[in-house]
Amino acid sequence: MGHAGMAATAVRYLRSVGAPTSAAPVEAMPRPELRAVREDERAPLDPGEFRRVLGNFASGVTVITAPATPDDGHGPAGFACQSFVSLSLDPPLVAFMVGRSSASWPRIARTGVFCVNILGADQGELCRAFAVSGGDKFTGVEWTAAPATGAPLIAAVPAWVDCTIHAVHTGGDHLIVVGHVAALGTAHQGPQEASPLLFHRGRFGTVSH
């Protein structure tokens, strides 16, 4: 599927959840099928073993945020996310994965935008606050509106990436959300940039210099 096809797929998805799409007119395409995993697609693996082995891959940690919408009666949305990747340079695309049972994702989808807040080594508690389900995760959290989308840009994060939703794909029990980068930046410039927060084998860590 080309870039135009992926953009059209995203528009169809966003229309299905009531998000505005007038800013990105594209040729209509069928919405991707969102279905449960069939029994014949399930590998003969123990879920605990799957998590144990994959836990050996160290990842960065982010908080994905989206602005409040006037009609949902809530504040901004956000959740902690390890599954974030850089995807493409031209056009500039990133992606994150979110569980299809996530309560935050439908609220983010309705806005059509998100901001990736890349956490620093001293922000483990902030990550834990956004990893819980329900409640106001932004209580006591200082943030400003990201420049392109208005999504919450959390204070003191080492880096951030402000995006519009470009496409949504299914991946088993998760969704693969592709974002088109509209703006990005870091808190520091030059060699004194902050160390990232890492997650490895169930624990937080950081980079040793």
Backbone as a printed PyTorch tensor [residue, N CA C, xyz], in Angstrom:
tensor([[[  0.8480,  -1.1960,   0.0000],
         [  0.0000,   0.0000,   0.0000],
         [  0.8780,   1.2380,   0.0000]],

        [[  0.6560,   2.2030,  -0.9080],
         [  1.4450,   3.4230,  -0.9570],
         [  1.0470,   4.3930,   0.1260]],

        [[  1.7630,   5.5490,   0.1520],
         [  1.4750,   6.5460,   1.1870],
         [  0.0540,   7.0820,   1.0720]],

        [[ -0.4240,   7.2870,  -0.1660],
         [ -1.7940,   7.7840,  -0.3420],
         [ -2.8000,   6.7760,   0.1910]],

        [[ -2.5430,   5.4860,  -0.0510],
         [ -3.4570,   4.4610,   0.4470],
         [ -3.4790,   4.3940,   1.9590]],

        [[ -2.2910,   4.5210,   2.5950],
         [ -2.2420,   4.5020,   4.0570],
         [ -2.9650,   5.7120,   4.6320]],

        [[ -2.7890,   6.8690,   4.0170],
         [ -3.4770,   8.0600,   4.5060],
         [ -4.9860,   7.9030,   4.3890]],

        [[ -5.4330,   7.3310,   3.2650],
         [ -6.8630,   7.1270,   3.0920],
         [ -7.4150,   6.1570,   4.1170]],

        [[ -6.6650,   5.1030,   4.4160],
         [ -7.0770,   4.1390,   5.4350],
         [ -7.2310,   4.8170,   6.7860]],

        [[ -6.2840,   5.6930,   7.1160],
         [ -6.3630,   6.4130,   8.3910],
         [ -7.6050,   7.2800,   8.4420]],

        [[ -7.9150,   7.9760,   7.3300],
         [ -9.0970,   8.8310,   7.2960],
         [-10.3610,   8.0180,   7.5060]],

        [[-10.4430,   6.8600,   6.8520],
         [-11.6150,   6.0060,   7.0360],
         [-11.7570,   5.5690,   8.4850]],

        [[-10.6270,   5.2060,   9.1150],
         [-10.6670,   4.7780,  10.5100],
         [-11.1300,   5.9230,  11.4070]],

        [[-10.5640,   7.1150,  11.2030],
         [-10.9030,   8.2440,  12.0530],
         [-12.3670,   8.6470,  11.8830]],

        [[-12.8640,   8.5420,  10.6590],
         [-14.2860,   8.8290,  10.4630],
         [-15.1500,   7.8630,  11.2450]],

        [[-14.7160,   6.6070,  11.3380],
         [-15.5130,   5.6000,  12.0370],
         [-15.6110,   5.8740,  13.5200]],

        [[-14.6240,   6.6240,  14.0790],
         [-14.6670,   6.9540,  15.5090],
         [-15.0410,   8.4100,  15.7390]],

        [[-15.4570,   9.1030,  14.6660],
         [-15.9790,  10.4540,  14.8180],
         [-14.9480,  11.5490,  14.8340]],

        [[-13.7050,  11.2800,  14.4350],
         [-12.6710,  12.3120,  14.4370],
         [-12.7890,  13.1810,  13.2000]],

        [[-12.4300,  14.4930,  13.3080],
         [-12.4600,  15.3550,  12.1280],
         [-11.4060,  14.9480,  11.1170]],

        [[-11.7430,  15.0260,   9.8460],
         [-10.8020,  14.6240,   8.8000],
         [-10.6750,  15.6620,   7.6940]],

        [[-11.2540,  16.8450,   7.8710],
         [-11.2530,  17.8270,   6.8020],
         [ -9.8750,  18.3390,   6.4680]],

        [[ -8.9230,  18.2270,   7.4100],
         [ -7.5770,  18.7410,   7.1700],
         [ -6.7630,  17.8340,   6.2610]],

        [[ -7.2560,  16.6240,   5.9980],
         [ -6.4620,  15.6840,   5.2000],
         [ -7.3240,  15.0100,   4.1400]],

        [[ -7.7900,  15.7930,   3.1270],
         [ -8.6380,  15.1860,   2.0950],
         [ -7.8580,  14.2000,   1.2490]],

        [[ -8.3340,  12.9750,   1.1820],
         [ -7.7000,  11.9500,   0.3530],
         [ -8.7900,  11.1030,  -0.2740]],

        [[ -8.4130,  10.3480,  -1.2540],
         [ -9.3500,   9.4360,  -1.8910],
         [ -9.7590,   8.3460,  -0.9210]],

        [[-11.0590,   8.0940,  -0.8210],
         [-11.5740,   7.1370,   0.1510],
         [-11.0930,   5.7280,  -0.1770]],

        [[-10.7470,   4.9890,   0.8720],
         [-10.3540,   3.5890,   0.7540],
         [-11.1120,   2.7930,   1.7970]],

        [[-11.2680,   1.4780,   1.6090],
         [-11.9880,   0.6760,   2.6020],
         [-11.2630,   0.6740,   3.9420]],

        [[-12.0250,   0.6560,   5.0020],
         [-11.4520,   0.5830,   6.3420],
         [-10.8180,  -0.7880,   6.5500]],

        [[ -9.6160,  -0.8470,   7.2040],
         [ -9.0080,  -2.1580,   7.4380],
         [ -9.8520,  -2.9970,   8.3890]],

        [[ -9.8310,  -4.2920,   8.1840],
         [-10.5970,  -5.2050,   9.0330],
         [ -9.9720,  -5.2870,  10.4130]],

        [[-10.7770,  -5.0360,  11.4470],
         [-10.3270,  -5.1820,  12.8250],
         [-11.0020,  -6.4300,  13.3740]],

        [[-10.2490,  -7.4700,  13.5910],
         [-10.8300,  -8.7480,  13.9660],
         [-10.0190,  -9.3880,  15.0780]],

        [[-10.6230, -10.3740,  15.7020],
         [ -9.9390, -11.1280,  16.7420],
         [ -8.9120, -12.0750,  16.1150]],

        [[ -7.9580, -12.5060,  16.9280],
         [ -6.9590, -13.4620,  16.4660],
         [ -7.6080, -14.8430,  16.3770]],

        [[ -7.4820, -15.4990,  15.2230],
         [ -8.0580, -16.8340,  15.0540],
         [ -7.1920, -17.8690,  15.7600]],

        [[ -7.8320, -18.9870,  16.1010],
         [ -7.1020, -20.0450,  16.7870],
         [ -5.9450, -20.5790,  15.9510]],

        [[ -6.1160, -20.6400,  14.6130],
         [ -5.0490, -21.1770,  13.7830],
         [ -3.8880, -20.1950,  13.6130]],

        [[ -4.0430, -18.9670,  14.1320],
         [ -2.9650, -17.9860,  14.0800],
         [ -2.1490, -17.9650,  15.3730]],

        [[ -2.6160, -18.6680,  16.3710],
         [ -1.9370, -18.6590,  17.6620],
         [ -0.7600, -19.6380,  17.6400]],

        [[  0.4350, -19.1090,  17.9140],
         [  1.6210, -19.9690,  17.9520],
         [  1.6040, -20.8120,  19.2200]],

        [[  2.1860, -22.0100,  19.1870],
         [  2.2040, -22.8710,  20.3830],
         [  3.2540, -22.4000,  21.3870]],

        [[  3.0750, -21.1880,  21.8960],
         [  4.0260, -20.5930,  22.8300],
         [  3.3380, -20.2850,  24.1440]],

        [[  4.0680, -20.4470,  25.2290],
         [  3.5730, -20.0460,  26.5360],
         [  3.6980, -18.5300,  26.6560]],

        [[  2.6180, -17.8260,  26.9990],
         [  2.6880, -16.3650,  27.0830],
         [  3.7560, -15.8620,  28.0480]],

        [[  3.9180, -16.5640,  29.1730],
         [  4.9450, -16.1580,  30.1250],
         [  6.3470, -16.2720,  29.5470]],

        [[  6.5930, -17.3270,  28.7990],
         [  7.8950, -17.5030,  28.1600],
         [  8.1130, -16.4480,  27.0780]],

        [[  7.0660, -16.1300,  26.3560],
         [  7.1450, -15.0850,  25.3310],
         [  7.5850, -13.7700,  25.9610]],

        [[  6.9180, -13.3920,  27.0760],
         [  7.2790, -12.1360,  27.7510],
         [  8.6940, -12.1970,  28.3130]],

        [[  9.0790, -13.3390,  28.8690],
         [ 10.4010, -13.4600,  29.4750],
         [ 11.5000, -13.2560,  28.4450]],

        [[ 11.3700, -13.9180,  27.3070],
         [ 12.4090, -13.8150,  26.2840],
         [ 12.4410, -12.4220,  25.6760]],

        [[ 11.2840, -11.8860,  25.3190],
         [ 11.2420, -10.5590,  24.7090],
         [ 11.6440,  -9.4600,  25.6960]],

        [[ 11.5440,  -9.7630,  26.9950],
         [ 11.9630,  -8.7970,  28.0010],
         [ 13.4560,  -8.5230,  27.9880]],

        [[ 14.2210,  -9.3610,  27.3080],
         [ 15.6580,  -9.1320,  27.1950],
         [ 15.9950,  -8.0080,  26.2230]],

        [[ 15.0000,  -7.5420,  25.4800],
         [ 15.2130,  -6.4150,  24.5800],
         [ 14.9320,  -5.1330,  25.3430]],

        [[ 15.9700,  -4.3250,  25.5750],
         [ 15.7980,  -3.0580,  26.2900],
         [ 15.1360,  -2.0370,  25.3710]],

        [[ 14.1830,  -1.2980,  25.9120],
         [ 13.4900,  -0.2900,  25.1090],
         [ 13.4430,   1.0300,  25.8620]],

        [[ 13.2650,   2.0890,  25.1150],
         [ 12.9750,   3.3720,  25.7230],
         [ 11.5470,   3.3880,  26.2340]],

        [[ 11.1860,   4.4510,  26.9360],
         [  9.8500,   4.5660,  27.5110],
         [  9.2720,   5.9270,  27.1290]],

        [[  8.0230,   5.9320,  26.7230],
         [  7.3560,   7.1720,  26.3360],
         [  6.0040,   7.2810,  27.0270]],

        [[  5.4510,   8.4690,  26.9850],
         [  4.0460,   8.6900,  27.3260],
         [  3.3950,   9.2970,  26.0940]],

        [[  2.3800,   8.6140,  25.5700],
         [  1.6260,   9.0940,  24.4200],
         [  0.4470,   9.9120,  24.9480]],

        [[  0.2940,  11.1380,  24.4610],
         [ -0.7750,  12.0060,  24.9480],
         [ -1.6100,  12.5460,  23.7980]],

        [[ -2.8190,  12.9750,  24.1210],
         [ -3.7000,  13.6250,  23.1530],
         [ -4.5170,  14.6710,  23.8920]],

        [[ -4.9290,  15.7380,  23.2050],
         [ -5.6950,  16.7920,  23.8800],
         [ -7.1010,  16.3460,  24.2320]],

        [[ -7.7200,  17.0810,  25.1350],
         [ -9.1190,  16.8260,  25.4640],
         [ -9.9960,  17.2110,  24.2810]],

        [[-11.1220,  16.5380,  24.1550],
         [-12.1140,  16.9230,  23.1540],
         [-13.3330,  17.4740,  23.8820]],

        [[-13.9850,  18.4780,  23.3140],
         [-15.0810,  19.1470,  24.0300],
         [-16.2470,  18.2350,  24.3850]],

        [[-16.4460,  17.1540,  23.6220],
         [-17.6550,  16.3530,  23.7900],
         [-17.4890,  15.1030,  24.6410]],

        [[-16.2610,  14.7940,  25.1270],
         [-16.1270,  13.5340,  25.8620],
         [-16.1840,  13.7080,  27.3750]],

        [[-16.2200,  14.9440,  27.8520],
         [-16.3690,  15.1810,  29.2810],
         [-15.1610,  14.8400,  30.1050]],

        [[-14.0100,  14.6370,  29.4770],
         [-12.7900,  14.3050,  30.1920],
         [-11.6950,  15.3080,  29.8400]],

        [[-10.5960,  15.2090,  30.5780],
         [ -9.4270,  15.9970,  30.2510],
         [ -8.6230,  15.3140,  29.1680]],

        [[ -7.3500,  15.6760,  29.0270],
         [ -6.5080,  15.0380,  28.0180],
         [ -6.3130,  13.5490,  28.3070]],

        [[ -5.9350,  12.8100,  27.2810],
         [ -5.7030,  11.3670,  27.3910],
         [ -4.2110,  11.0880,  27.3430]],

        [[ -3.8080,   9.9670,  27.9580],
         [ -2.4010,   9.6020,  27.9060],
         [ -2.1690,   8.2120,  28.4650]],

        [[ -1.1170,   7.5520,  28.0000],
         [ -0.7440,   6.2520,  28.5450],
         [  0.7410,   6.0210,  28.3220]],

        [[  1.3440,   5.2060,  29.1950],
         [  2.7520,   4.8510,  29.0690],
         [  2.9180,   3.8350,  27.9590]],

        [[  3.9850,   3.9870,  27.1550],
         [  4.1650,   3.1430,  25.9770],
         [  5.6400,   2.8520,  25.7470]],

        [[  5.9890,   1.5640,  25.7120],
         [  7.3450,   1.1560,  25.3520],
         [  7.4730,   0.8960,  23.8530]],

        [[  6.3730,   0.5360,  23.2250],
         [  6.4110,   0.1180,  21.8220],
         [  6.3200,   1.3260,  20.9000]],

        [[  7.4110,   2.0640,  20.8210],
         [  7.4850,   3.2460,  19.9690],
         [  8.7170,   3.1320,  19.0860]],

        [[  8.5750,   3.4730,  17.8050],
         [  9.6940,   3.3550,  16.8740],
         [  9.6760,   4.5060,  15.8760]],

        [[ 10.8630,   4.8410,  15.3770],
         [ 10.9990,   5.6950,  14.2050],
         [ 10.7560,   4.8250,  12.9850]],

        [[  9.9530,   5.3060,  12.0350],
         [  9.5340,   4.4550,  10.9180],
         [ 10.0790,   4.9200,   9.5720]],

        [[ 10.0050,   6.2090,   9.2770],
         [ 10.3690,   6.6970,   7.9490],
         [ 10.9180,   8.1090,   8.0460]],

        [[ 11.9070,   8.3980,   7.1950],
         [ 12.4660,   9.7460,   7.1270],
         [ 11.7330,  10.6010,   6.1080]],

        [[ 11.3190,  10.0040,   4.9920],
         [ 10.6610,  10.7570,   3.9350],
         [  9.4750,   9.9570,   3.4070]],

        [[  8.2470,  10.2730,   3.8500],
         [  7.8940,  11.3490,   4.7710],
         [  8.2640,  10.9860,   6.2010]],

        [[  8.3110,  11.9720,   7.1110],
         [  8.6880,  11.6840,   8.4900],
         [  7.5560,  10.9700,   9.2380]],

        [[  7.7710,   9.6900,   9.5320],
         [  6.7460,   8.8820,  10.1890],
         [  7.3290,   8.1940,  11.4140]],

        [[  6.5130,   8.0630,  12.4480],
         [  6.8370,   7.2570,  13.6170],
         [  5.6560,   6.3250,  13.8540]],

        [[  5.8210,   5.3610,  14.7600],
         [  4.7290,   4.4410,  15.0520],
         [  4.7760,   4.0220,  16.5120]],

        [[  3.6010,   3.7220,  17.0570],
         [  3.5300,   3.0930,  18.3760],
         [  2.4760,   2.0020,  18.3250]],

        [[  2.5910,   1.0570,  19.2320],
         [  1.6380,  -0.0420,  19.3260],
         [  0.8370,   0.0880,  20.6150]],

        [[ -0.4500,  -0.1660,  20.5290],
         [ -1.3300,  -0.0400,  21.6870],
         [ -2.2880,  -1.2250,  21.7050]],

        [[ -2.5360,  -1.7550,  22.8980],
         [ -3.4670,  -2.8620,  23.0480],
         [ -4.8710,  -2.4700,  22.6050]],

        [[ -5.5540,  -3.3940,  21.9350],
         [ -6.8950,  -3.0910,  21.4430],
         [ -7.9050,  -2.9350,  22.5670]],

        [[ -7.5500,  -3.3470,  23.7920],
         [ -8.4340,  -3.1570,  24.9370],
         [ -8.1420,  -1.8580,  25.6900]],

        [[ -7.2060,  -1.0610,  25.2060],
         [ -6.8310,   0.1830,  25.8800],
         [ -8.0170,   1.1350,  25.9850]],

        [[ -8.2040,   1.7070,  27.1750],
         [ -9.2560,   2.7090,  27.3650],
         [ -8.8250,   4.0720,  26.8400]],

        [[ -7.5120,   4.3160,  26.7780],
         [ -7.0200,   5.6140,  26.3080],
         [ -7.0590,   5.7360,  24.7920]],

        [[ -6.8220,   4.6250,  24.0750],
         [ -6.7070,   4.7110,  22.6280],
         [ -7.9450,   5.2850,  21.9420]],

        [[ -9.1860,   4.8650,  22.2680],
         [-10.3310,   5.4510,  21.5690],
         [-10.3970,   6.9720,  21.7190]],

        [[-10.0020,   7.4850,  22.8750],
         [-10.0100,   8.9360,  23.0820],
         [ -8.9400,   9.6030,  22.2300]],

        [[ -7.7770,   8.9600,  22.0920],
         [ -6.7230,   9.5080,  21.2370],
         [ -7.1660,   9.4600,  19.7780]],

        [[ -7.7730,   8.3580,  19.3690],
         [ -8.2220,   8.2120,  17.9800],
         [ -9.2170,   9.3010,  17.6020]],

        [[-10.0990,   9.6640,  18.5360],
         [-11.1010,  10.6820,  18.2170],
         [-10.4640,  12.0330,  17.9140]],

        [[ -9.3240,  12.3230,  18.5110],
         [ -8.6820,  13.6180,  18.2660],
         [ -7.9190,  13.6290,  16.9490]],

        [[ -7.4420,  12.4640,  16.5020],
         [ -6.6730,  12.3870,  15.2680],
         [ -5.2370,  12.8250,  15.3980]],

        [[ -4.7760,  13.0720,  16.6370],
         [ -3.4080,  13.5700,  16.8510],
         [ -2.8310,  12.9380,  18.1150]],

        [[ -1.5130,  13.0390,  18.2720],
         [ -0.8860,  12.6060,  19.5150],
         [  0.5010,  13.2260,  19.6360]],

        [[  1.0020,  13.2630,  20.8590],
         [  2.3680,  13.7070,  21.1210],
         [  3.1000,  12.5830,  21.8520]],

        [[  4.2810,  12.2430,  21.3720],
         [  5.1340,  11.2510,  22.0250],
         [  6.0770,  11.9900,  22.9590]],

        [[  5.9290,  11.7640,  24.2570],
         [  6.8130,  12.3440,  25.2620],
         [  7.8630,  11.2910,  25.6260]],

        [[  9.0980,  11.4980,  25.2170],
         [ 10.1750,  10.5380,  25.4660],
         [ 10.7460,  10.8190,  26.8590]],

        [[ 10.6590,   9.8300,  27.7450],
         [ 10.9860,  10.0570,  29.1520],
         [ 12.4770,   9.9660,  29.4320]],

        [[ 12.8940,  10.7390,  30.4350],
         [ 14.2800,  10.7400,  30.8670],
         [ 14.5200,   9.7990,  32.0340]],

        [[ 15.7920,   9.6330,  32.3980],
         [ 16.1970,   8.6530,  33.3950],
         [ 15.5420,   8.8670,  34.7570]],

        [[ 15.1590,  10.0920,  35.0840],
         [ 14.5820,  10.3910,  36.3960],
         [ 13.0580,  10.4290,  36.3800]],

        [[ 12.4250,   9.9000,  35.3390],
         [ 10.9720,  10.0170,  35.2150],
         [ 10.2540,   8.6730,  35.3150]],

        [[ 10.8270,   7.7550,  36.0890],
         [ 10.1920,   6.4610,  36.2890],
         [  8.8380,   6.5710,  36.9710]],

        [[  8.7210,   7.4380,  37.9630],
         [  7.4430,   7.5990,  38.6680],
         [  6.3780,   8.1680,  37.7440]],

        [[  6.7830,   9.0740,  36.8660],
         [  5.8410,   9.6150,  35.8970],
         [  5.3280,   8.4970,  34.9920]],

        [[  6.2210,   7.6170,  34.5660],
         [  5.8100,   6.4780,  33.7460],
         [  4.8090,   5.6100,  34.4840]],

        [[  5.0830,   5.3140,  35.7500],
         [  4.1740,   4.4660,  36.5300],
         [  2.7910,   5.1050,  36.6490]],

        [[  2.7430,   6.4290,  36.7920],
         [  1.4570,   7.1200,  36.9200],
         [  0.6260,   6.9710,  35.6540]],

        [[  1.2920,   6.9770,  34.4960],
         [  0.5650,   6.8560,  33.2400],
         [  0.3380,   5.4040,  32.8330]],

        [[  0.9350,   4.4640,  33.5540],
         [  0.7510,   3.0490,  33.2360],
         [ -0.5170,   2.4760,  33.8540]],

        [[ -1.1100,   3.1770,  34.8220],
         [ -2.3250,   2.6790,  35.4610],
         [ -3.5310,   3.0000,  34.5950]],

        [[ -4.5980,   2.2370,  34.7740],
         [ -5.8190,   2.4480,  34.0130],
         [ -6.8120,   3.2600,  34.8300]],

        [[ -7.4350,   4.2240,  34.1800],
         [ -8.4610,   5.0210,  34.8310],
         [ -7.8910,   6.1710,  35.6360]],

        [[ -8.7780,   7.0200,  36.1350],
         [ -8.3770,   8.1670,  36.9310],
         [ -7.8020,   9.2870,  36.0670]],

        [[ -7.5080,  10.4110,  36.7250],
         [ -6.9160,  11.5490,  36.0290],
         [ -5.4030,  11.4320,  36.1130]],

        [[ -4.7830,  10.9430,  35.0670],
         [ -3.3420,  10.7140,  35.0690],
         [ -2.5510,  12.0150,  35.0540]],

        [[ -3.2070,  13.1160,  34.7200],
         [ -2.4990,  14.3860,  34.6130],
         [ -2.5040,  15.1920,  35.9060]],

        [[ -3.0830,  14.6420,  36.9780],
         [ -3.0830,  15.3420,  38.2580],
         [ -1.6560,  15.5970,  38.7270]],

        [[ -1.3220,  16.8510,  38.9480],
         [  0.0130,  17.2100,  39.4170],
         [  1.0800,  17.1920,  38.3430]],

        [[  0.7110,  16.9250,  37.0920],
         [  1.6850,  16.8570,  35.9940],
         [  1.6980,  18.1930,  35.2550]],

        [[  2.8520,  18.8060,  35.1660],
         [  2.9860,  20.0810,  34.4610],
         [  3.1600,  19.8140,  32.9620]],

        [[  2.3750,  20.5060,  32.1440],
         [  2.4940,  20.3230,  30.7050],
         [  2.0420,  21.5820,  29.9810]],

        [[  2.4700,  21.6810,  28.7280],
         [  2.0180,  22.7420,  27.8380],
         [  1.4850,  22.0950,  26.5700]],

        [[  0.8170,  22.8810,  25.7390],
         [  0.2720,  22.3530,  24.4930],
         [  1.3800,  22.2260,  23.4510]],

        [[  1.4980,  21.0530,  22.8460],
         [  2.4680,  20.8600,  21.7700],
         [  2.1310,  21.8020,  20.6160]],

        [[  3.1450,  22.3000,  19.9080],
         [  2.9100,  23.4020,  18.9630],
         [  2.0160,  23.0970,  17.7810]],

        [[  2.0400,  21.8870,  17.2630],
         [  1.2640,  21.5820,  16.0570],
         [ -0.1260,  21.0650,  16.3650]],

        [[ -0.2660,  20.2520,  17.4130],
         [ -1.5360,  19.5540,  17.6510],
         [ -2.2540,  19.9760,  18.9220]],

        [[ -1.5560,  20.6080,  19.8490],
         [ -2.1570,  20.9470,  21.1300],
         [ -2.1710,  19.8090,  22.1190]],

        [[ -1.6300,  18.6430,  21.7600],
         [ -1.5470,  17.5170,  22.6970],
         [ -0.6000,  17.8790,  23.8330]],

        [[ -0.7970,  17.3000,  25.0270],
         [  0.0640,  17.6440,  26.1520],
         [  1.5340,  17.3060,  25.9190]],

        [[  2.3670,  18.3000,  26.0570],
         [  3.8180,  18.1430,  26.0280],
         [  4.2780,  18.2740,  27.4730]],

        [[  4.6870,  17.1630,  28.0670],
         [  4.9810,  17.1060,  29.4910],
         [  6.2860,  17.8360,  29.7920]],

        [[  6.2650,  18.6210,  30.8640],
         [  7.4300,  19.4070,  31.2420],
         [  8.6210,  18.5070,  31.5530]],

        [[  9.7910,  18.9410,  31.1450],
         [ 11.0730,  18.3250,  31.4850],
         [ 11.3460,  17.0050,  30.7780]],

        [[ 10.5410,  16.6130,  29.7950],
         [ 10.9130,  15.4120,  29.0310],
         [ 12.1060,  15.7620,  28.1360]],

        [[ 13.0340,  14.8190,  27.9420],
         [ 14.2070,  15.1180,  27.1190],
         [ 13.8740,  15.4120,  25.6570]],

        [[ 12.8070,  14.7900,  25.1350],
         [ 12.4700,  14.9750,  23.7280],
         [ 10.9930,  14.6930,  23.5180]],

        [[ 10.4530,  15.2270,  22.4380],
         [  9.0350,  15.0440,  22.1300],
         [  8.8440,  15.0490,  20.6210]],

        [[  7.7590,  14.3680,  20.1840],
         [  7.4360,  14.2590,  18.7610],
         [  5.9270,  14.4770,  18.6290]],

        [[  5.5340,  15.5170,  17.9070],
         [  4.1410,  15.9400,  17.7770],
         [  3.6060,  15.4550,  16.4300]],

        [[  2.4920,  14.7120,  16.4330],
         [  2.0740,  13.9810,  15.2270],
         [  0.5770,  14.0770,  14.9550]],

        [[  0.2250,  13.8950,  13.6960],
         [ -1.1460,  13.5870,  13.2990],
         [ -1.2080,  12.1000,  12.9440]],

        [[ -2.3580,  11.4860,  13.1460],
         [ -2.4890,  10.0600,  12.8490],
         [ -2.5240,   9.8670,  11.3350]],

        [[ -1.6130,   9.0370,  10.8510],
         [ -1.4370,   8.8040,   9.4150],
         [ -2.1010,   7.5080,   8.9670]],

        [[ -2.0400,   6.4690,   9.7980],
         [ -2.6330,   5.1670,   9.4520],
         [ -2.7670,   4.3430,  10.7200]],

        [[ -3.6810,   3.3840,  10.6920],
         [ -3.8720,   2.4390,  11.7970],
         [ -3.9820,   1.0460,  11.1930]],

        [[ -3.1630,   0.1170,  11.6880],
         [ -3.1570,  -1.2550,  11.1910],
         [ -3.3900,  -2.2190,  12.3560]],

        [[ -3.9100,  -3.4000,  12.0590],
         [ -4.0660,  -4.4170,  13.0840],
         [ -2.7910,  -5.2320,  13.2110]],

        [[ -2.4990,  -5.6630,  14.4390],
         [ -1.3690,  -6.5380,  14.7030],
         [ -1.7190,  -7.4660,  15.8440]],

        [[ -2.5130,  -8.5010,  15.5730],
         [ -2.9290,  -9.4110,  16.6310],
         [ -3.8090,  -8.7010,  17.6420]],

        [[ -3.4080,  -8.7680,  18.9220],
         [ -4.2040,  -8.1200,  19.9620],
         [ -3.8220,  -6.6550,  20.1580]],

        [[ -3.0080,  -6.1060,  19.2620],
         [ -2.6160,  -4.7030,  19.3140],
         [ -2.9750,  -3.9870,  18.0090]],

        [[ -2.9510,  -2.6760,  18.0600],
         [ -3.0580,  -1.8340,  16.8820],
         [ -1.7130,  -1.1570,  16.6540]],

        [[ -1.3570,  -0.9780,  15.3950],
         [ -0.1290,  -0.2970,  15.0100],
         [ -0.5400,   1.0750,  14.4900]],

        [[ -0.1920,   2.1050,  15.2400],
         [ -0.6100,   3.4690,  14.9110],
         [  0.5770,   4.2060,  14.3060]],

        [[  0.4190,   4.6720,  13.0890],
         [  1.4770,   5.4070,  12.3920],
         [  1.1630,   6.8930,  12.4560]],

        [[  2.1420,   7.6810,  12.8530],
         [  1.9530,   9.1170,  12.9550],
         [  2.8300,   9.8820,  11.9860]],

        [[  2.2650,  10.9310,  11.3950],
         [  3.0320,  11.8380,  10.5380],
         [  3.5530,  12.9700,  11.4080]],

        [[  4.8670,  13.1330,  11.4530],
         [  5.4890,  14.0920,  12.3580],
         [  5.2460,  15.5080,  11.8570]],

        [[  4.6390,  16.3290,  12.7380],
         [  4.3640,  17.7240,  12.4070],
         [  5.3430,  18.6800,  13.0770]],

        [[  5.8890,  18.2720,  14.2090],
         [  6.8710,  19.0770,  14.9390],
         [  7.5830,  18.1540,  15.9220]],

        [[  8.7900,  18.5280,  16.3150],
         [  9.5350,  17.7370,  17.2940],
         [ 10.6380,  18.5980,  17.8870]],

        [[ 11.1890,  18.1350,  19.0120],
         [ 12.2470,  18.9140,  19.6380],
         [ 12.8180,  18.2120,  20.8450]],

        [[ 13.8530,  18.8210,  21.4200],
         [ 14.4890,  18.3190,  22.6340],
         [ 14.5520,  19.4290,  23.6670]],

        [[ 14.7000,  19.0190,  24.9210],
         [ 14.8020,  20.0000,  25.9980],
         [ 16.1740,  20.6410,  26.0380]],

        [[ 17.1850,  19.9240,  25.5580],
         [ 18.5620,  20.4100,  25.6070],
         [ 19.1850,  20.2910,  24.2310]],

        [[ 20.0920,  21.1670,  23.9370],
         [ 20.8220,  21.1190,  22.6850],
         [ 22.2890,  20.8370,  22.9730]],

        [[ 22.9480,  20.0920,  22.0790],
         [ 24.3720,  19.8610,  22.2440],
         [ 24.6720,  18.6170,  23.0420]],

        [[ 25.9030,  18.4990,  23.5600],
         [ 26.3700,  17.2570,  24.1870],
         [ 25.7850,  16.9790,  25.5650]],

        [[ 25.0820,  17.9170,  26.1730],
         [ 24.5750,  17.7340,  27.5340],
         [ 23.1360,  17.2110,  27.5560]],

        [[ 22.7240,  16.5170,  26.5190],
         [ 21.3740,  15.9920,  26.4850],
         [ 21.1560,  14.9550,  27.5830]],

        [[ 19.9050,  14.8730,  28.0780],
         [ 19.5880,  14.0120,  29.2140],
         [ 19.6500,  12.5400,  28.8310]],

        [[ 19.9460,  11.6890,  29.8180],
         [ 19.9410,  10.2430,  29.5980],
         [ 18.5000,   9.7470,  29.5220]],

        [[ 18.2300,   8.7300,  28.6980],
         [ 16.8590,   8.2320,  28.5480],
         [ 16.4950,   7.2540,  29.6660]],

        [[ 15.2030,   7.1090,  29.8960],
         [ 14.6830,   6.0580,  30.7580],
         [ 14.5590,   4.7900,  29.9270]],

        [[ 15.1200,   3.6860,  30.4330],
         [ 15.0550,   2.4060,  29.7280],
         [ 14.2420,   1.4050,  30.5440]],

        [[ 13.6800,   0.4220,  29.8540],
         [ 12.9640,  -0.6620,  30.5170],
         [ 13.5450,  -1.9780,  30.0230]],

        [[ 13.9770,  -2.8290,  30.9840],
         [ 14.6510,  -4.0750,  30.6250],
         [ 14.3410,  -5.1340,  31.6680]],

        [[ 13.7680,  -6.2350,  31.2240],
         [ 13.4570,  -7.3710,  32.1060],
         [ 12.6500,  -6.9410,  33.3080]],

        [[ 11.6390,  -6.1150,  33.0700],
         [ 10.7110,  -5.7390,  34.1210],
         [ 11.1580,  -4.6130,  35.0170]],

        [[ 12.3140,  -4.0070,  34.7250],
         [ 12.8200,  -2.9420,  35.5880],
         [ 13.2870,  -1.7430,  34.7750]],

        [[ 13.2400,  -0.5610,  35.4190],
         [ 13.7490,   0.6390,  34.8060],
         [ 15.2640,   0.6840,  34.9410]],

        [[ 15.9130,   1.3150,  33.9740],
         [ 17.3470,   1.5170,  34.0190],
         [ 17.7040,   2.7450,  33.2170]],

        [[ 18.9740,   2.9910,  33.0390],
         [ 19.4260,   4.1070,  32.2460],
         [ 20.7390,   3.7620,  31.5850]],

        [[ 21.2500,   4.6750,  30.7810],
         [ 22.4910,   4.4450,  30.0390],
         [ 23.6720,   4.8060,  30.9160]],

        [[ 24.6860,   3.9540,  30.9190],
         [ 25.9350,   4.2410,  31.6390],
         [ 26.9250,   4.8510,  30.6650]],

        [[ 27.4290,   6.0340,  31.0050],
         [ 28.3890,   6.7210,  30.1350],
         [ 29.8080,   6.4460,  30.5980]]])
